[in-house]
Amino acid sequence: MNDMTIRIAIGCHSYLLGEGIKKLFREEDGIDVIGIFDEGIDIKEILKLTPDIILADFKIFRSFPDEFPEDNPTKILLISDRSWLSESERQIPELLTRGVFGILAPDADSQILRKAVKVVYAGELWLDRKLIKDVLYNMTHVDRKIDLTRKEKEIVSLICHGYRNKEIAQKLSIAEQTVKSHCNRIFKKVGVSDRLQLALYTHKIWPGHI
């Protein structure tokens, strides 16, 4: 075994399918499947196992909470199927803000699965070319429809100038918790998960205005 072992929890709508995926990792050094779960299990119960990666199909993913815990290091690698892709491509940007680090294409084989697990574990995104095109296309169209309030635009401007929540609260004479609430709403509207991504998208979408 390698010094660094990747701990994986597998989630499938069929437990039998989950067992089949587990067997694919049996001969793989450095990967340890710590549990298999099917529909209906609470995400909190999965996180108690402290997996590095949750490998789940979309039927399982629908049961996850809208907001994946921000302070949790667990990453989600999602197994897609053709019916889901044809109906839900526009959800991809949102999924990427909810703990999803990778989406396996329907034609992915076991070799690609192993590679994707290692890429996601390293903190990188795993998307095939078609999915990347879908993400860029949808973000381009969604960006144009972003509607921020005056207060939200003020906060975005301060974030882009490097101010932290406490400093923003002082400048705007509001509570720090209120700033956090505004930030969460802004992140959702823009489709990003952190301040750096917000700054990058802001300069792309509203150049010269922030």
C-alpha positions as semicolon CSV with decimal commas, in nm:
position;residue;x (nm);y (nm);z (nm)
1;M;0,000;0,000;0,000
2;N;0,110;0,360;-0,060
3;D;0,163;0,592;0,236
4;M;-0,139;0,794;0,123
5;T;-0,452;0,582;0,096
6;I;-0,759;0,728;-0,075
7;R;-1,069;0,651;0,130
8;I;-1,377;0,607;-0,090
9;A;-1,745;0,569;-0,001
10;I;-1,954;0,434;-0,290
11;G;-2,316;0,532;-0,341
12;C;-2,541;0,369;-0,602
13;H;-2,917;0,335;-0,638
14;S;-2,841;-0,038;-0,658
15;Y;-2,630;-0,182;-0,374
16;L;-2,530;-0,467;-0,605
17;L;-2,386;-0,216;-0,852
18;G;-2,195;-0,056;-0,567
19;E;-2,040;-0,392;-0,483
20;G;-1,939;-0,431;-0,847
21;I;-1,761;-0,094;-0,843
22;K;-1,588;-0,190;-0,520
23;K;-1,440;-0,496;-0,693
24;L;-1,284;-0,268;-0,958
25;F;-1,067;-0,117;-0,684
26;R;-0,971;-0,449;-0,524
27;E;-0,634;-0,472;-0,701
28;E;-0,564;-0,098;-0,684
29;D;-0,294;0,003;-0,434
30;G;-0,361;0,320;-0,241
31;I;-0,743;0,302;-0,265
32;D;-0,963;0,175;0,019
33;V;-1,342;0,141;-0,019
34;I;-1,469;0,211;0,333
35;G;-1,841;0,172;0,269
36;I;-2,125;0,123;0,020
37;F;-2,460;0,298;0,055
38;D;-2,781;0,316;-0,145
39;E;-3,078;0,552;-0,167
40;G;-3,220;0,700;0,150
41;I;-2,907;0,733;0,362
42;D;-2,837;1,068;0,530
43;I;-2,527;1,247;0,401
44;K;-2,423;1,303;0,764
45;E;-2,399;0,928;0,812
46;I;-2,169;0,900;0,510
47;L;-1,948;1,183;0,633
48;K;-1,903;1,007;0,968
49;L;-1,691;0,755;0,776
50;T;-1,458;1,047;0,685
51;P;-1,417;0,948;0,318
52;D;-1,181;1,145;0,097
53;I;-1,418;1,089;-0,195
54;I;-1,785;1,001;-0,228
55;L;-1,834;0,817;-0,557
56;A;-2,206;0,838;-0,633
57;D;-2,453;0,813;-0,917
58;F;-2,696;1,097;-0,980
59;K;-2,993;0,916;-0,826
60;I;-2,805;0,918;-0,497
61;F;-2,684;1,273;-0,545
62;R;-3,042;1,405;-0,560
63;S;-3,082;1,311;-0,195
64;F;-2,786;1,524;-0,089
65;P;-2,861;1,856;0,090
66;D;-2,864;2,173;-0,120
67;E;-2,558;2,298;0,062
68;F;-2,270;2,057;0,109
69;P;-2,075;2,152;0,428
70;E;-1,818;2,412;0,322
71;D;-1,566;2,307;0,587
72;N;-1,577;1,940;0,491
73;P;-1,280;1,811;0,289
74;T;-1,479;1,527;0,128
75;K;-1,504;1,555;-0,251
76;I;-1,782;1,412;-0,469
77;L;-1,714;1,223;-0,793
78;L;-2,044;1,187;-0,975
79;I;-2,131;0,899;-1,210
80;S;-2,357;1,031;-1,486
81;D;-2,578;0,847;-1,732
82;R;-2,712;0,947;-2,072
83;S;-3,065;1,019;-1,951
84;W;-2,932;1,256;-1,685
85;L;-2,698;1,435;-1,926
86;S;-2,973;1,497;-2,179
87;E;-3,199;1,652;-1,914
88;S;-2,967;1,822;-1,667
89;E;-2,664;1,976;-1,839
90;R;-2,757;2,317;-1,701
91;Q;-2,718;2,185;-1,346
92;I;-2,347;2,119;-1,390
93;P;-2,225;2,467;-1,277
94;E;-2,444;2,439;-0,966
95;L;-2,312;2,090;-0,890
96;L;-1,956;2,222;-0,903
97;T;-2,044;2,462;-0,620
98;R;-2,189;2,182;-0,406
99;G;-1,884;1,963;-0,345
100;V;-1,869;1,794;-0,685
101;F;-1,512;1,777;-0,815
102;G;-1,573;1,540;-1,103
103;I;-1,841;1,405;-1,334
104;L;-1,772;1,078;-1,514
105;A;-1,911;1,057;-1,866
106;P;-2,153;0,769;-1,942
107;D;-1,891;0,590;-2,155
108;A;-1,618;0,600;-1,888
109;D;-1,447;0,265;-1,826
110;S;-1,270;0,126;-1,519
111;Q;-0,935;0,272;-1,623
112;I;-1,084;0,620;-1,653
113;L;-1,260;0,573;-1,319
114;R;-0,931;0,499;-1,142
115;K;-0,763;0,796;-1,306
116;A;-1,055;1,027;-1,218
117;V;-1,039;0,921;-0,852
118;K;-0,671;1,015;-0,832
119;V;-0,725;1,347;-1,011
120;V;-1,016;1,443;-0,783
121;Y;-0,821;1,334;-0,473
122;A;-0,545;1,574;-0,580
123;G;-0,801;1,856;-0,570
124;E;-0,848;1,896;-0,945
125;L;-1,169;1,888;-1,147
126;W;-1,249;1,588;-1,369
127;L;-1,473;1,673;-1,665
128;D;-1,454;1,543;-2,020
129;R;-1,437;1,786;-2,313
130;K;-1,808;1,779;-2,389
131;L;-1,897;1,856;-2,029
132;I;-1,645;2,140;-2,019
133;K;-1,810;2,290;-2,328
134;D;-2,150;2,256;-2,162
135;V;-2,026;2,427;-1,846
136;L;-1,872;2,717;-2,039
137;Y;-2,178;2,756;-2,261
138;N;-2,421;2,760;-1,972
139;M;-2,207;2,987;-1,756
140;T;-2,180;3,233;-2,044
141;H;-2,558;3,247;-2,076
142;V;-2,624;3,244;-1,702
143;D;-2,369;3,521;-1,643
144;R;-2,567;3,765;-1,854
145;K;-2,875;3,712;-1,637
146;I;-2,705;3,770;-1,300
147;D;-2,904;4,032;-1,109
148;L;-2,732;4,165;-0,797
149;T;-2,886;4,416;-0,557
150;R;-2,708;4,744;-0,485
151;K;-2,586;4,611;-0,150
152;E;-2,460;4,289;-0,311
153;K;-2,268;4,489;-0,571
154;E;-2,108;4,693;-0,291
155;I;-1,999;4,374;-0,118
156;V;-1,866;4,223;-0,443
157;S;-1,663;4,540;-0,503
158;L;-1,511;4,525;-0,154
159;I;-1,434;4,153;-0,190
160;C;-1,258;4,221;-0,520
161;H;-1,048;4,484;-0,343
162;G;-0,934;4,231;-0,084
163;Y;-1,153;4,320;0,214
164;R;-1,251;4,041;0,453
165;N;-1,599;3,994;0,602
166;K;-1,518;4,178;0,927
167;E;-1,378;4,477;0,737
168;I;-1,676;4,481;0,500
169;A;-1,913;4,478;0,798
170;Q;-1,734;4,779;0,948
171;K;-1,735;4,973;0,622
172;L;-2,106;4,911;0,555
173;S;-2,210;4,938;0,922
174;I;-2,377;4,598;0,922
175;A;-2,324;4,276;1,121
176;E;-2,053;4,034;1,008
177;Q;-2,316;3,756;0,996
178;T;-2,520;3,971;0,757
179;V;-2,214;3,999;0,531
180;K;-2,176;3,621;0,535
181;S;-2,541;3,580;0,435
182;H;-2,497;3,826;0,150
183;C;-2,183;3,641;0,035
184;N;-2,363;3,305;0,029
185;R;-2,642;3,452;-0,185
186;I;-2,389;3,618;-0,417
187;F;-2,193;3,294;-0,461
188;K;-2,514;3,112;-0,557
189;K;-2,623;3,381;-0,801
190;V;-2,286;3,399;-0,976
191;G;-2,227;3,023;-0,961
192;V;-1,897;3,019;-0,771
193;S;-1,782;2,863;-0,445
194;D;-1,520;3,102;-0,307
195;R;-1,396;3,463;-0,309
196;L;-1,118;3,402;-0,561
197;Q;-1,359;3,257;-0,818
198;L;-1,599;3,545;-0,752
199;A;-1,324;3,800;-0,821
200;L;-1,221;3,624;-1,143
201;Y;-1,577;3,600;-1,275
202;T;-1,654;3,956;-1,171
203;H;-1,366;4,097;-1,374
204;K;-1,478;3,884;-1,670
205;I;-1,847;3,974;-1,651
206;W;-1,830;4,337;-1,537
207;P;-1,488;4,466;-1,654
208;G;-1,433;4,824;-1,544
209;H;-1,743;4,831;-1,322
210;I;-1,597;4,682;-1,004
